[in-house]
Amino acid sequence: MVRVLRHQHDAHRENVRHQQQLQAEQNVVARVVSRIGRQVVAARNQQRGDSAEDQRAIERGGPVSQRFARLGRQDSGCRNQYQPAVQHAANERGDRRDMQPTHEDAKGFEHALIIQSLLMVHEILPVGMLQCNCSIFGDEQSGDALVIDPGDNLPQIERIIARHGLHVKAIVITHAHIDHIGGAHKLHASTGAPVYMNENDDKLQDMMDMQAAWLGVRTPERTEIDAPARDGDILRAASAEFHVLHTPGHTPGSISLWLPAEKKLVAGDTLFRDSIGRTDLPFGDGDQILRSIHDKYFALPDETVVVPGHGPVTTLGREKQFNYFLQGM
């Protein structure tokens, strides 16, 4: 009995410690975002049919939004806690049953996270049944804009563009999974902006029928790629520079976009808060995704704000410290 009570006491103490740790992490992220001049606010009036609880959960990156984020993520809970984190960490298979919400589950979500800085406006809109984070960057003085991963929900994306009086100069695809590229053809047709994607994902784009079948959705129109996005390339919207980092692993052609002036990284499905991209889908490579994170991300400042392909934003320093998959790298 004494042993049981001691065990319960230890478990309670560990839970309290964990909650304090989570609160500390949130405070760190808030201070970092504030320090670099961004004011993060939750915006967009909820559409009809959304409950207030759902809206608050999405705005804070809580359980509702996270339900739709798991297609691209590894689940650290399925791994042996004593296994070295760098040893085939990304090749563990997740439970796909939780990764395919129905269209009804995703209906009605139109909530953008607005990140305003002195340089550019940045709105993050979760789109499609898997709630891919579509990023709209715009310079409100010149009107130049760049859109990353317009996977779906084109009317909502176009409303954001129109509200800020923007003209899309480039459409960038971080990788050729259907939830990231599905709406690119329509956005290109409506804006005339060139589409950039790394050519190593051409074979994956050729499998769009298969990808659509996985999710039980209609195959989107094929997006013609106007220019390759290669490591070291720099894309520009007004004075803002987007440095292309080739970060293969989740897919062979996965890229990330680094904005040095804002210390911001759009990571696609390479890195998430508390996780990394899954690699059990076609052409995935677990060793390669860890090399990409180590070689490309670890060279960036710890205060870098990371915008993942799904789920809430985080910082690179936070993931180095707490992300299970990055320990021991």
MARSE-524748 format. One record per residue: x, y, z of N, C-alpha, C in turn. Coordinates in Angstrom, 3 decimals, decimal comma. Example, Ala and Ser with C-alpha at 12.3 -4.5 7.8 and 13.67 -1.06 7.14 Angstrom:
<rs>
        n.u        n.v        n.w       ca.u       ca.v       ca.w        c.u        c.v        c.w
     13,190     -5,690      7,800     12,300     -4,500      7,800     13,200     -3,300      7,800
     12,850     -2,250      7,080     13,670     -1,060      7,140     12,900      0,030      7,870
</rs>
This chain:
<rs>
        n.u        n.v        n.w       ca.u       ca.v       ca.w        c.u        c.v        c.w
      0,826     -1,195      0,000      0,000      0,000      0,000      0,871      1,259      0,000
      1,911      1,249      0,796      2,824      2,388      0,839      3,437      2,619     -0,533
      3,796      1,503     -1,192      4,413      1,617     -2,518      3,429      2,216     -3,515
      2,167      1,810     -3,431      1,155      2,337     -4,343      0,954      3,831     -4,113
      0,856      4,237     -2,842      0,671      5,644     -2,548      1,860      6,470     -3,015
      3,074      5,915     -2,829      4,263      6,631     -3,288      4,236      6,777     -4,815
      3,799      5,721     -5,492      3,724      5,772     -6,952      2,725      6,835     -7,402
      1,568      6,909     -6,719      0,574      7,907     -7,080      1,098      9,314     -6,828
      1,809      9,465     -5,721      2,376     10,775     -5,411      3,389     11,181     -6,475
      4,252     10,241     -6,861      5,252     10,545     -7,894      4,584     10,884     -9,217
      3,512     10,159     -9,556      2,819     10,422    -10,819      2,196     11,815    -10,804
      1,605     12,188     -9,648      1,015     13,518     -9,548      2,086     14,590     -9,678
      3,204     14,391     -9,014      4,281     15,367     -9,083      4,812     15,506    -10,503
      4,904     14,379    -11,219      5,382     14,425    -12,600      4,388     15,151    -13,500
      3,106     14,954    -13,246      2,089     15,650    -14,036      2,158     17,153    -13,815
      2,320     17,573    -12,557      2,456     18,993    -12,258      3,680     19,571    -12,945
      4,787     18,817    -12,889      6,020     19,283    -13,534      5,822     19,434    -15,031
      5,109     18,465    -15,624      4,873     18,512    -17,066      4,031     19,723    -17,450
      2,977     20,009    -16,660      2,127     21,157    -16,950      2,913     22,453    -16,826
      3,782     22,539    -15,820      4,605     23,738    -15,663      5,552     23,900    -16,844
      6,080     22,776    -17,315      6,991     22,809    -18,462      6,267     23,304    -19,715
      5,043     22,796    -19,936      4,275     23,232    -21,103      3,977     24,727    -21,033
      3,637     25,211    -19,829      3,355     26,635    -19,680      4,593     27,464    -19,971
      5,746     26,977    -19,519      7,001     27,690    -19,774      7,301     27,751    -21,265
      7,027     26,624    -21,955      7,265     26,599    -23,401      6,392     27,635    -24,102
      5,116     27,698    -23,732      4,212     28,653    -24,357      4,669     30,084    -24,104
      5,166     30,353    -22,924      5,654     31,692    -22,613      6,867     32,047    -23,460
      7,742     31,063    -23,672      8,936     31,304    -24,496      8,528     31,662    -25,910
      7,614     30,873    -26,489      7,162     31,144    -27,856      6,531     32,521    -27,950
      5,711     32,883    -26,966      5,051     34,184    -26,994      6,062     35,320    -26,943
      7,093     35,176    -26,113      8,111     36,230    -26,006      8,893     36,371    -27,294
      9,207     35,221    -27,924      9,982     35,274    -29,162      9,204     35,992    -30,253
      7,946     35,627    -30,414      7,126     36,243    -31,459      6,975     37,740    -31,206
      6,788     38,116    -29,946      6,653     39,525    -29,616      7,938     40,279    -29,899
      9,081     39,663    -29,558     10,363     40,337    -29,689     10,700     40,656    -31,127
     10,323     39,823    -32,056     10,666     40,076    -33,451      9,584     40,890    -34,151
      8,662     41,466    -33,363      7,749     42,456    -33,902      6,453     41,931    -34,477
      6,122     40,679    -34,200      4,882     40,109    -34,737      3,791     40,104    -33,675
      2,670     40,406    -34,071      1,524     40,315    -33,170      0,615     39,228    -33,711
      0,526     38,154    -32,948     -0,276     37,027    -33,402     -1,700     37,167    -32,856
     -2,618     37,242    -33,732     -4,014     37,352    -33,309     -4,858     36,328    -34,028
     -5,867     35,877    -33,392     -6,803     34,961    -34,043     -7,873     35,799    -34,706
     -8,135     35,526    -35,995     -9,107     36,332    -36,726    -10,028     35,455    -37,533
    -10,870     36,095    -38,254    -11,909     35,508    -39,096    -13,111     35,123    -38,261
    -14,196     35,764    -38,475    -15,442     35,366    -37,803    -15,788     33,944    -38,183
    -16,259     33,200    -37,205    -16,568     31,807    -37,479    -17,701     31,696    -38,493
    -17,572     30,700    -39,377    -18,629     30,465    -40,348    -19,835     29,837    -39,649
    -20,932     29,894    -40,297    -22,113     29,270    -39,735    -21,890     27,778    -39,545
    -22,280     27,269    -38,416    -22,128     25,846    -38,133    -20,973     25,552    -37,202
    -20,029     26,451    -37,043    -18,918     26,237    -36,120    -19,345     26,625    -34,711
    -18,958     25,850    -33,738    -19,213     26,221    -32,357    -18,110     27,144    -31,875
    -18,390     27,917    -30,831    -17,372     28,804    -30,261    -16,199     28,000    -29,745
    -16,486     26,814    -29,208    -15,410     25,967    -28,683    -14,478     25,523    -29,803
    -15,042     25,130    -30,960    -14,210     24,725    -32,097    -13,346     25,878    -32,565
    -13,929     27,092    -32,634    -13,166     28,230    -33,115    -11,994     28,525    -32,198
    -12,245     28,522    -30,887    -11,151     28,793    -29,958    -10,067     27,735    -30,069
    -10,454     26,489    -30,281     -9,471     25,415    -30,386     -8,600     25,586    -31,609
     -9,200     25,961    -32,725     -8,399     26,152    -33,939     -7,467     27,327    -33,768
     -7,970     28,409    -33,192     -7,153     29,610    -33,062     -5,931     29,378    -32,191
     -6,056     28,515    -31,232     -4,900     28,273    -30,364     -4,132     27,017    -30,772
     -4,499     26,459    -31,934     -3,803     25,260    -32,387     -4,111     24,063    -31,533
     -5,331     23,978    -31,011     -5,683     22,943    -30,059     -6,149     21,667    -30,710
     -6,863     20,825    -29,954     -7,186     19,468    -30,415     -7,971     19,418    -31,711
     -8,882     20,385    -31,935     -9,680     20,320    -33,160     -8,793     20,466    -34,375
     -7,924     21,500    -34,391     -7,054     21,693    -35,551     -6,043     20,575    -35,657
     -5,611     20,028    -34,534     -4,603     18,978    -34,578     -5,149     17,683    -35,149
     -6,472     17,472    -35,078     -7,050     16,262    -35,653     -6,714     16,155    -37,125
     -6,678     17,323    -37,805     -6,501     17,327    -39,240     -5,031     17,391    -39,631
     -4,132     17,456    -38,667     -2,723     17,690    -38,958     -1,916     16,407    -39,062
     -2,517     15,228    -38,775     -1,697     14,059    -38,555     -1,308     13,283    -39,802
     -1,863     13,654    -40,970     -1,475     12,891    -42,161      0,018     12,991    -42,388
      0,591     14,180    -42,131      1,996     14,373    -42,434      2,931     14,125    -41,287
      2,425     13,750    -40,095      3,282     13,743    -38,917      3,551     12,343    -38,404
      4,735     12,187    -37,802      5,045     10,986    -37,047      4,448     11,106    -35,655
      4,163      9,995    -35,039      3,635      9,957    -33,685      4,706      9,412    -32,764
      5,256     10,294    -31,897      6,339      9,856    -31,028      5,876      8,809    -30,035
      4,564      8,736    -29,786      4,073      7,783    -28,806      4,217      6,338    -29,221
      4,436      6,077    -30,524      4,508      4,696    -30,971      5,930      4,154    -30,907
      6,866      4,950    -30,425      8,248      4,545    -30,474      8,742      4,092    -29,112
      9,698      3,195    -29,122     10,346      2,762    -27,897     11,094      3,938    -27,297
     10,792      4,269    -26,044     11,402      5,455    -25,461     12,902      5,310    -25,274
     13,400      4,100    -25,346     14,839      3,904    -25,170     15,577      3,779    -26,496
     14,845      3,811    -27,605     15,492      3,714    -28,906     16,160      5,035    -29,240
     17,389      5,045    -29,737     18,038      6,301    -30,115     17,186      7,053    -31,122
     17,049      8,360    -30,911     16,126      9,137    -31,735     16,565      9,222    -33,180
     17,857      9,102    -33,440     18,328      9,260    -34,812     18,343      7,945    -35,567
     17,949      6,844    -34,944     18,024      5,539    -35,591     16,678      5,210    -36,226
     16,563      5,532    -37,506     15,352      5,266    -38,282     14,109      5,840    -37,597
     14,266      7,041    -37,043     13,169      7,600    -36,255     11,927      7,836    -37,088
     12,103      8,208    -38,343     10,952      8,613    -39,131     10,329      7,473    -39,921
     10,797      6,261    -39,763     10,245      5,152    -40,516      9,164      4,402    -39,757
      8,815      4,885    -38,532      7,762      4,243    -37,768      6,418      4,598    -38,386
      5,539      3,624    -38,560      4,251      3,842    -39,211      3,206      4,307    -38,193
      2,455      5,342    -38,562      1,415      5,846    -37,686      0,098      5,123    -37,944
     -0,911      5,462    -37,146     -2,228      4,865    -37,280     -3,049      5,712    -38,246
     -3,276      5,214    -39,457     -3,941      5,995    -40,488     -5,411      6,233    -40,183
     -6,011      5,479    -39,282     -7,438      5,659    -39,014     -7,742      7,043    -38,477
     -6,783      7,651    -37,772     -7,008      8,980    -37,223     -6,563     10,071    -38,186
     -6,090      9,703    -39,371     -5,493     10,683    -40,259     -6,393     11,046    -41,421
     -7,610     10,510    -41,469     -8,488     10,768    -42,591     -9,872     11,169    -42,115
    -10,029     12,390    -41,603    -11,357     12,842    -41,216    -12,243     12,988    -42,442
    -13,552     12,855    -42,260    -14,465     12,967    -43,382    -14,618     14,426    -43,786
    -15,214     14,635    -44,951    -15,485     16,002    -45,394    -16,394     16,713    -44,411
    -17,349     15,998    -43,805    -18,247     16,624    -42,848    -17,475     17,144    -41,641
    -16,429     16,398    -41,234    -15,643     16,834    -40,081    -14,973     18,174    -40,352
    -14,560     18,394    -41,599    -13,788     19,595    -41,919    -14,660     20,733    -42,426
    -15,948     20,476    -42,636    -16,808     21,491    -43,244    -16,921     22,711    -42,333
    -16,789     23,885    -42,949    -17,079     25,110    -42,219    -15,879     25,753    -41,558
    -14,697     25,164    -41,656    -13,548     25,761    -40,994    -12,913     26,808    -41,905
    -12,955     28,039    -41,496    -12,297     29,098    -42,245    -11,736     30,071    -41,225
    -10,606     29,732    -40,666    -10,018     30,544    -39,611     -8,554     30,777    -39,959
     -8,171     32,033    -40,127     -6,798     32,346    -40,490     -6,063     32,905    -39,282
     -4,827     32,486    -39,145     -3,943     33,059    -38,147     -3,183     34,178    -38,824
     -3,293     35,392    -38,309     -2,651     36,554    -38,922     -1,376     36,870    -38,147
     -0,280     36,915    -38,856      0,997     37,296    -38,252      1,438     38,583    -38,922
      1,293     39,681    -38,218      1,569     40,997    -38,788      2,941     41,471    -38,323
      3,750     41,916    -39,264      5,048     42,485    -38,916      5,197     43,805    -39,644
      6,296     44,476    -39,380      6,566     45,732    -40,067      6,891     45,494    -41,533
      7,263     44,265    -41,889      7,692     43,978    -43,251      6,544     43,497    -44,127
      5,828     42,474    -43,675      4,793     41,866    -44,495      3,641     41,406    -43,620
      2,479     41,253    -44,254      1,404     40,550    -43,591      1,541     39,077    -43,937
      1,232     38,232    -42,986      1,317     36,781    -43,194      0,066     36,160    -42,587
     -0,758     35,579    -43,426     -1,941     34,871    -42,934     -1,765     33,377    -43,193
     -2,073     32,577    -42,168     -1,994     31,119    -42,256     -3,417     30,584    -42,218
     -3,843     29,977    -43,310     -5,201     29,477    -43,419     -5,186     27,960    -43,537
     -5,712     27,222    -42,548     -5,816     25,766    -42,686     -6,857     25,425    -43,753
     -6,449     24,660    -44,763     -7,334     24,384    -45,896     -7,514     22,887    -46,091
     -8,657     22,524    -46,652     -8,912     21,148    -47,032     -9,262     20,254    -45,869
     -9,576     19,005    -46,184     -9,997     18,058    -45,170     -8,882     17,716    -44,187
     -7,631     17,921    -44,588     -6,501     17,642    -43,703     -5,910     18,903    -43,094
     -6,579     20,075    -43,348     -6,195     21,330    -42,711     -4,725     21,657    -42,923
     -4,291     21,583    -44,165     -2,937     22,022    -44,537     -2,817     23,521    -44,297
     -1,700     23,949    -43,741     -1,462     25,369    -43,502     -1,036     26,053    -44,798
     -1,950     26,797    -45,393     -1,633     27,622    -46,554     -1,178     28,981    -46,053
     -0,006     29,422    -46,488      0,530     30,717    -46,074      0,380     31,728    -47,203
     -0,180     32,894    -46,858     -0,268     34,012    -47,797      0,600     35,131    -47,253
      1,685     35,410    -47,951      2,569     36,518    -47,588      2,281     37,682    -48,526
      2,183     38,897    -47,995      1,914     40,039    -48,853      2,534     41,319    -48,348
      3,038     42,124    -49,280      3,538     43,453    -48,972      2,411     44,433    -49,282
      1,869     45,061    -48,264      0,695     45,895    -48,462      1,014     47,212    -49,159
      2,280     47,590    -49,233      2,648     48,807    -49,960      2,738     48,548    -51,457
      3,474     47,486    -51,840      3,625     47,180    -53,263      2,481     46,313    -53,790
      1,836     45,562    -52,887      0,791     44,635    -53,301      1,299     43,287    -53,742
      2,610     43,100    -53,745      3,175     41,815    -54,152      2,865     40,748    -53,115
      2,543     39,540    -53,586      2,198     38,448    -52,671      2,785     37,143    -53,167
      2,968     36,238    -52,221      3,446     34,893    -52,500      2,588     33,932    -51,686
      2,070     32,897    -52,342      1,198     31,932    -51,684      1,885     30,576    -51,652
      1,895     29,963    -50,474      2,552     28,672    -50,278      1,505     27,613    -49,939
      1,519     26,524    -50,679      0,664     25,349    -50,436     -0,835     25,663    -50,438
     -1,371     26,139    -51,576     -2,820     26,341    -51,676     -3,521     25,016    -51,967
     -3,656     24,184    -50,951     -4,153     22,836    -51,154     -5,631     22,742    -51,461
     -6,408     23,746    -51,034     -7,870     23,690    -51,212     -8,431     25,031    -50,762
     -9,769     25,115    -50,725    -10,456     26,307    -50,224    -10,041     27,585    -50,959
    -10,069     27,528    -52,280     -9,634     28,680    -53,075    -10,462     29,938    -52,812
    -11,789     29,859    -52,619    -12,526     31,098    -52,334    -12,012     31,842    -51,100
    -11,683     31,094    -50,043    -11,166     31,740    -48,827     -9,796     32,366    -49,081
     -8,933     31,653    -49,817     -7,617     32,206    -50,140     -7,765     33,485    -50,947
     -8,657     33,459    -51,934     -8,841     34,633    -52,794     -9,440     35,805    -52,027
    -10,282     35,534    -51,031    -10,825     36,624    -50,218     -9,723     37,309    -49,415
     -8,799     36,524    -48,884     -7,676     37,117    -48,140     -6,830     37,975    -49,072
     -6,551     37,460    -50,256     -5,766     38,211    -51,237     -6,453     39,524    -51,584
     -7,767     39,473    -51,832     -8,515     40,676    -52,205     -8,601     41,663    -51,053
     -8,780     41,163    -49,844     -8,923     42,056    -48,691     -7,694     42,925    -48,492
     -6,523     42,364    -48,779     -5,281     43,134    -48,622     -4,865     43,834    -49,914
     -5,651     43,692    -50,975     -5,304     44,345    -52,233     -4,028     43,801    -52,845
     -3,838     42,480    -52,784     -2,585     41,866    -53,206     -2,661     41,328    -54,633
     -1,487     41,200    -55,245     -1,342     40,588    -56,555     -0,332     39,449    -56,415
     -0,777     38,230    -56,643      0,075     37,064    -56,423      1,155     36,999    -57,493
      2,408     37,008    -57,046      3,549     36,951    -57,954      4,132     35,558    -58,074
      3,845     34,693    -57,108      4,394     33,331    -57,149      3,553     32,415    -56,284
      3,430     31,171    -56,733      2,775     30,099    -55,980      3,817     29,026    -55,740
      4,039     28,670    -54,489      5,100     27,729    -54,144      4,493     26,495    -53,496
      4,918     25,329    -53,963      4,458     24,057    -53,423      5,627     23,423    -52,659
      5,427     23,168    -51,359      6,523     22,583    -50,579      6,754     21,119    -50,930
      5,702     20,405    -51,355      5,850     19,027    -51,816      4,542     18,592    -52,470
      4,602     17,524    -53,249      3,499     17,169    -54,139      2,499     16,205    -53,518
      2,179     16,362    -52,241      1,055     15,640    -51,664     -0,219     16,423    -51,943
     -1,301     15,691    -52,136     -2,547     16,279    -52,608     -3,054     17,395    -51,709
     -2,834     17,289    -50,401     -3,346     18,312    -49,495     -2,579     19,618    -49,587
     -1,421     19,611    -50,245     -0,609     20,822    -50,397     -0,686     21,412    -51,803
     -0,939     20,581    -52,790     -0,902     21,028    -54,185     -2,286     21,049    -54,831
     -3,301     20,520    -54,159     -4,593     20,268    -54,772     -5,279     21,475    -55,394
     -5,067     22,668    -54,832     -5,726     23,855    -55,358     -4,840     24,754    -56,181
     -3,612     24,331    -56,432     -2,648     25,195    -57,121     -3,067     25,504    -58,553
     -3,650     24,518    -59,231     -4,068     24,748    -60,617     -5,088     25,877    -60,694
     -6,077     25,859    -59,810     -7,110     26,891    -59,832     -6,544     28,256    -59,462
     -5,634     28,302    -58,492     -5,044     29,586    -58,111     -4,197     30,140    -59,253
     -3,474     29,276    -59,928     -2,694     29,713    -61,096     -3,625     30,254    -62,181
     -4,745     29,571    -62,405     -5,681     30,007    -63,439     -6,278     31,364    -63,126
     -6,526     31,643    -61,845     -7,183     32,904    -61,478     -6,210     34,065    -61,337
     -4,928     33,775    -61,098     -3,952     34,839    -60,865     -2,900     34,962    -61,961
     -2,652     33,873    -62,690     -1,589     33,883    -63,684     -0,196     33,775    -63,097
     -0,107     33,611    -61,782      1,204     33,546    -61,132      1,903     32,226    -61,447
      3,211     32,250    -61,643      3,946     31,008    -61,903      3,971     30,107    -60,682
      4,021     28,796    -60,932      4,038     27,796    -59,869      5,442     27,207    -59,766
      5,954     27,177    -58,537      7,294     26,656    -58,262      7,178     25,375    -57,430
      7,932     24,343    -57,829      8,011     23,103    -57,065      9,317     22,402    -57,428
      9,872     21,669    -56,504     11,093     20,924    -56,787     10,780     19,748    -57,698
     11,587     19,574    -58,732     11,304     18,552    -59,742     11,443     17,131    -59,230
     12,068     16,948    -58,068     12,193     15,595    -57,519     10,853     15,020    -57,063
      9,825     15,857    -57,021      8,490     15,371    -56,667      7,600     15,144    -57,887
      8,184     15,178    -59,091      7,381     14,970    -60,296      6,699     13,601    -60,288
      7,430     12,563    -59,884      6,848     11,218    -59,861      5,693     11,138    -58,864
      5,826     11,854    -57,763      4,754     11,863    -56,770      3,520     12,567    -57,318
      3,720     13,626    -58,071      2,577     14,307    -58,668      1,889     13,412    -59,701
      2,673     12,563    -60,366      2,086     11,630    -61,323      1,160     10,613    -60,648
      1,260     10,479    -59,338      0,442      9,531    -58,577     -0,784     10,207    -57,954
     -1,238     11,337    -58,502     -2,322     12,087    -57,873     -3,606     11,274    -57,806
     -3,859     10,431    -58,820     -5,051      9,574    -58,770     -5,015      8,660    -57,550
     -3,839      8,089    -57,286     -3,687      7,202    -56,138     -3,842      7,982    -54,833
     -3,255      9,161    -54,771     -3,383      9,966    -53,561     -4,845     10,323    -53,283
     -5,562     10,674    -54,339     -6,977     11,004    -54,165     -7,766      9,793    -53,674
     -7,408      8,617    -54,180     -8,096      7,391    -53,763     -7,845      7,100    -52,297
     -6,646      7,385    -51,789     -6,355      7,175    -50,370     -7,351      7,935    -49,497
     -7,685      9,143    -49,924     -8,541     10,009    -49,116    -10,003      9,951    -49,518
    -10,288      9,253    -50,620    -11,671      9,169    -51,069    -12,194     10,468    -51,636
    -11,328     11,223    -52,324    -11,731     12,500    -52,908    -11,495     12,472    -54,415
    -12,030     13,461    -55,092    -11,857     13,566    -56,528    -10,439     14,050    -56,850
     -9,863     13,514    -57,909     -8,520     13,923    -58,321     -8,544     15,368    -58,814
     -7,709     16,234    -58,255     -7,696     17,626    -58,713     -7,041     17,741    -60,087
     -7,304     18,864    -60,743     -6,665     19,104    -62,024     -5,154     19,210    -61,834
     -4,429     18,679    -62,817     -2,976     18,657    -62,703     -2,416     20,079    -62,744
     -1,489     20,358    -61,865     -0,826     21,649    -61,814      0,447     21,600    -62,652
      0,532     22,442    -63,642      1,758     22,535    -64,434      2,770     23,386    -63,680
      3,963     22,864    -63,544      5,023     23,567    -62,821      5,764     24,477    -63,791
      5,770     25,760    -63,487      6,401     26,736    -64,381      7,903     26,832    -64,189
      8,368     26,580    -62,981      9,802     26,686    -62,718     10,164     25,783    -61,541
     11,331     25,153    -61,588     11,743     24,326    -60,455     12,161     25,204    -59,275
     11,922     24,711    -58,070     12,374     25,385    -56,852     13,533     24,563    -56,298
     14,728     25,070    -56,438     15,934     24,311    -56,102     16,674     24,941    -54,938
     17,443     24,123    -54,273     18,210     24,577    -53,114     19,083     25,769    -53,495
     18,986     26,828    -52,713     19,771     28,029    -52,978     19,046     29,088    -53,790
     17,912     28,733    -54,413     17,132     29,733    -55,137     16,561     30,762    -54,168
     16,336     31,965    -54,663     15,718     33,023    -53,866     14,518     33,557    -54,638
     13,351     33,466    -54,024     12,134     34,035    -54,584     11,858     35,351    -53,857
     11,263     36,310    -54,577     11,060     37,621    -53,992      9,622     38,079    -54,145
      9,122     38,728    -53,108      7,856     39,446    -53,141      8,143     40,817    -52,553
      8,179     41,831    -53,419      8,632     43,164    -53,028     10,056     43,043    -52,462
     10,278     43,532    -51,248     11,625     43,483    -50,687     11,904     42,194    -49,913
     10,893     41,365    -49,739     11,065     40,136    -48,962     11,733     39,054    -49,804
     12,658     38,337    -49,178     13,358     37,236    -49,843     12,972     35,917    -49,193
     12,661     34,936    -50,044     12,317     33,588    -49,603     13,407     32,650    -50,127
     14,250     32,169    -49,232     15,364     31,307    -49,620     14,887     29,850    -49,642
     15,082     29,192    -50,768     14,641     27,812    -50,925     15,674     26,865    -50,317
     15,213     26,008    -49,410     16,040     24,958    -48,826     15,478     23,616    -49,284
     16,289     22,813    -49,945     15,839     21,473    -50,329     15,957     20,586    -49,098
     14,827     20,081    -48,611     14,799     19,300    -47,365     14,085     17,970    -47,609
     14,694     17,081    -48,381     14,033     15,810    -48,705     13,909     14,895    -47,492
     13,010     13,932    -47,618     12,779     12,958    -46,547     11,316     12,593    -46,487
     10,474     13,577    -46,187      9,026     13,342    -46,253      8,649     12,971    -47,688
      9,201     13,704    -48,625      9,164     13,352    -50,047     10,521     13,717    -50,634
     10,870     13,185    -51,819     12,182     13,509    -52,407     12,344     14,980    -52,757
     11,226     15,648    -53,087     11,320     17,043    -53,498     10,851     18,035    -52,466
     10,749     17,632    -51,216     10,295     18,564    -50,176     11,237     19,757    -50,076
     10,648     20,942    -50,001     11,430     22,155    -49,802     10,881     22,918    -48,603
     11,714     23,779    -48,055     11,314     24,714    -47,016     11,701     26,105    -47,491
     11,043     27,117    -46,943     11,329     28,502    -47,315     11,771     29,277    -46,073
     12,939     29,874    -46,162     13,552     30,603    -45,048     13,506     32,095    -45,366
     12,895     32,865    -44,452     12,827     34,317    -44,591     13,782     34,930    -43,575
     15,006     35,259    -43,971     15,987     35,744    -42,991     15,605     37,063    -42,339
     14,932     37,953    -43,068     14,580     39,250    -42,489     13,579     39,099    -41,353
     12,742     38,078    -41,414     11,725     37,873    -40,390     12,051     36,711    -39,463
     13,166     36,036    -39,726     13,545     34,852    -38,953     12,379     33,872    -38,875
     11,898     33,508    -40,044     10,739     32,641    -40,145     11,034     31,525    -41,140
     10,586     30,307    -40,822     10,810     29,142    -41,667      9,471     28,477    -41,963
      9,116     28,399    -43,243      7,941     27,638    -43,663      8,434     26,237    -43,989
      8,082     25,266    -43,138      8,749     23,964    -43,139      8,024     22,887    -43,929
      6,840     23,189    -44,488      6,093     22,107    -45,122      5,853     20,988    -44,120
      5,970     19,742    -44,581      5,755     18,602    -43,679      7,074     17,977    -43,222
      8,118     18,790    -43,123      9,399     18,275    -42,633      9,465     18,312    -41,113
      8,995     19,398    -40,500      9,076     19,544    -39,045      7,759     20,098    -38,524
      7,301     19,515    -37,404      6,097     19,967    -36,723      6,425     20,259    -35,258
      5,491     20,876    -34,574      5,617     20,982    -33,122      5,532     19,569    -32,551
      6,595     19,143    -31,901      6,691     17,844    -31,226      6,785     16,655    -32,173
      6,988     16,866    -33,450      7,053     15,728    -34,357      7,819     16,098    -35,619
      7,934     15,116    -36,531      8,531     15,333    -37,840      7,613     14,690    -38,873
      7,920     14,903    -40,155      7,094     14,359    -41,211      7,171     12,842    -41,275
      6,036     12,216    -41,586      6,024     10,763    -41,720      6,742     10,380    -43,007
      7,320      9,187    -43,016      8,109      8,747    -44,169      7,707      7,351    -44,635
      6,536      6,889    -44,228      6,076      5,575    -44,668      5,228      5,655    -45,928
      5,030      6,853    -46,463      4,342      7,023    -47,725      5,341      6,844    -48,875
      4,874      6,679    -50,115      5,798      6,439    -51,235      6,907      7,478    -51,325
      8,122      6,979    -51,504      9,343      7,767    -51,698      9,837      8,448    -50,423
      9,229      8,154    -49,272      9,718      8,726    -48,024     10,998      8,058    -47,570
     11,809      8,801    -46,804     13,098      8,286    -46,339     13,368      8,843    -44,939
     13,347      7,965    -43,932     13,504      8,398    -42,554     14,865      8,948    -42,227
     15,920      8,329    -42,758     17,262      8,849    -42,503     17,446     10,213    -43,158
     16,872     10,347    -44,340     17,052     11,582    -45,097     16,364     12,769    -44,440
     15,182     12,563    -43,872     14,492     13,693    -43,253     15,257     14,204    -42,032
     15,882     13,302    -41,300     16,680     13,723    -40,149     17,934     14,466    -40,592
     18,544     14,014    -41,690     19,705     14,744    -42,221     19,298     16,139    -42,676
     18,141     16,243    -43,318     17,670     17,552    -43,769     17,486     18,503    -42,593
     16,848     18,015    -41,536     16,624     18,855    -40,361     17,948     19,270    -39,737
     18,860     18,312    -39,610     20,145     18,612    -38,993     20,981     19,571    -39,850
     21,059     19,287    -41,142     21,962     20,054    -42,004     21,403     21,418    -42,374
     20,086     21,522    -42,555     19,509     22,783    -43,029     18,902     23,607    -41,897
     18,150     22,986    -41,006     17,467     23,743    -39,966     18,386     24,125    -38,812
     19,253     23,213    -38,430     20,074     23,479    -37,259     21,077     24,602    -37,484
     21,262     25,025    -38,720     22,137     26,159    -39,014     21,413     27,490    -38,804
     20,102     27,459    -38,581     19,314     28,680    -38,412     19,237     29,064    -36,937
     18,903     30,323    -36,635     18,829     30,762    -35,231     17,737     30,027    -34,462
     17,975     29,820    -33,179     16,992     29,134    -32,333     15,677     29,886    -32,252
     15,705     31,210    -32,396     14,468     31,978    -32,290     13,642     31,956    -33,577
     14,094     31,219    -34,573     13,348     31,095    -35,822     11,934     30,586    -35,563
     10,939     31,294    -36,080      9,550     30,858    -35,979      9,295     29,843    -37,090
      8,852     28,657    -36,714      8,620     27,573    -37,674      7,123     27,468    -37,955
      6,775     27,582    -39,240      5,389     27,400    -39,680      5,311     26,032    -40,349
      4,773     25,023    -39,671      4,712     23,675    -40,248      3,569     23,537    -41,239
      3,552     22,406    -41,936      2,507     22,165    -42,915      1,145     21,889    -42,307
      1,109     21,548    -41,027     -0,142     21,307    -40,305      0,082     21,698    -38,851
     -0,957     22,157    -38,194     -0,860     22,398    -36,760     -0,254     23,739    -36,404
      0,024     23,948    -35,114      0,441     25,261    -34,610      1,889     25,589    -34,945
      2,175     26,898    -34,951      3,546     27,356    -35,144      4,366     27,027    -33,903
      5,674     27,033    -34,081      6,580     26,752    -32,973      7,872     27,530    -33,233
      8,906     27,241    -32,481     10,214     27,825    -32,759     11,236     26,702    -32,883
     12,304     26,985    -33,597     13,333     25,982    -33,791     13,989     25,604    -32,466
     14,246     26,605    -31,613     14,850     26,317    -30,320     13,972     25,434    -29,460
     12,670     25,670    -29,509     11,745     24,857    -28,740     11,788     23,399    -29,204
     11,822     23,188    -30,529     11,846     21,814    -31,042     13,176     21,127    -30,749
     14,262     21,851    -30,797     15,554     21,265    -30,429     15,526     20,746    -28,997
     14,842     21,467    -28,136     14,834     21,108    -26,717     13,828     20,007    -26,394
     12,631     20,053    -27,015     11,534     19,191    -26,568     11,077     18,156    -27,587
     11,397     18,312    -28,854     10,918     17,375    -29,870     11,659     16,062    -29,741
     10,925     14,986    -29,450     11,531     13,676    -29,184     12,407     13,211    -30,328
     11,980     13,474    -31,569     12,709     12,969    -32,726     14,035     13,673    -32,947
     14,224     14,827    -32,342     15,451     15,591    -32,566     16,478     15,400    -31,462
     16,142     14,622    -30,459     17,068     14,436    -29,357     18,246     13,572    -29,798
     19,437     13,984    -29,383     20,645     13,237    -29,713     21,208     13,528    -31,081
     20,633     14,505    -31,790     21,132     14,821    -33,127     22,359     15,728    -33,040
</rs>
